[in-house]
Amino acid sequence: MTKLSKPLGEVKRALDARIRAGKDLNTTRAQIAEDTAGHRDWLALFTEWREETANELTALYEGSDVERLFTAITETGDHSSPRATFPHAKNSLEQGLWELKNLIGRLPLAIQELPDAVAIESLHPEIYEKCRSLYEVGEYAQAVEKSFKIVRGNLRALTGFETGSEAFGKGLLRVNGAAADYVDEDFQNGVKFLTMAIDRFRNEKAHTADGNISDPIRAYEYLRLSSLAMHLLEGAQSRSS
C-alpha cells in the first residue's frame, strides 16, 4: 500500500512540477532537438529529468517501490547514435509522464502520516480549527498567516488595537497568569513581546509569496507560537474598559 512521507498537498505540487518539466522536455525541447539535430543535448536533459524525478519520488513516498517502478518505466538503452536513441527515450519520457499522472490520480488512496498530526491537536482550539486544514494539505504559509491574523483579531476584540505594542500601550491590556505578584511586570512584558514578535513575523512573511515556509516542522512551530499567545490572552482584559 502506498504511503506518503509528506502532506498530500505538498506531494501533489511536487508531482505537478515534475510533470510540467517533463511536458516541456517532450514538446518544445524535443522539437528543438529535432530541428537542430541536438539529440545528444536532449538526451542529457532527459537523463537529468529522470534522475531528479526519481529522487523526488524517494523523498515523497515511503519505501522504494514508487521510485523503482518509475525508474524501470523510463529506462532507455543506448542505440547506435543519439539520433537513434532519441525516439526510444522520448517514448520512455511519455511513459514516465503517464505514471506521474497516475500517481496524482491515486493520491486519495495513499496513506498519509503526518509526524505532527497528534501534536497539532493540542493547539489552541481556534488556531486548530481554522489552520489545521491548510496545514494538512501543505499550505504552510497560509496556515501560519491565518494563525497570526487570529492573534491580531483577538487583540482587536480585547482592546480595539490589533498590534501587540498598541494593545498593551494605548489599549492598556493586562494579562492574568503571572507566577507571583513581584514578577508580574516581567510576565506582562513577556506576553507583550510575544504578540509583538508575531506582528514582526507577519510583516516579514507578508513580503514573500510563500512566506519562506516550506517545512512542516517550522510551520508547526509558528502555529505553536500563535497558540501560546491565544492561551495567554484568555486571561486578558483592557484596563481602559
Secondary structure by P-SEA (a helix, b strand, c coil): cccccccaaaaaaaaaaaaaaaaaaacaaaaaaaaccaaaaaaaaaaaaaaaaaaaaaaaccccaaaaaaaaaabbbbccccccaaaaaaaaaaaaaaaaaaaaaacccbbbbbcaaaaaaaccaaaaaccaaaaaacaaaaaaaaaaaaaaaaaaaacccccaaaaaacccccccccccccaaaaaaaaaaaaaaaaaaaaaaaccccccccccaaaaaaaaaaaaaaaaaacccccccc
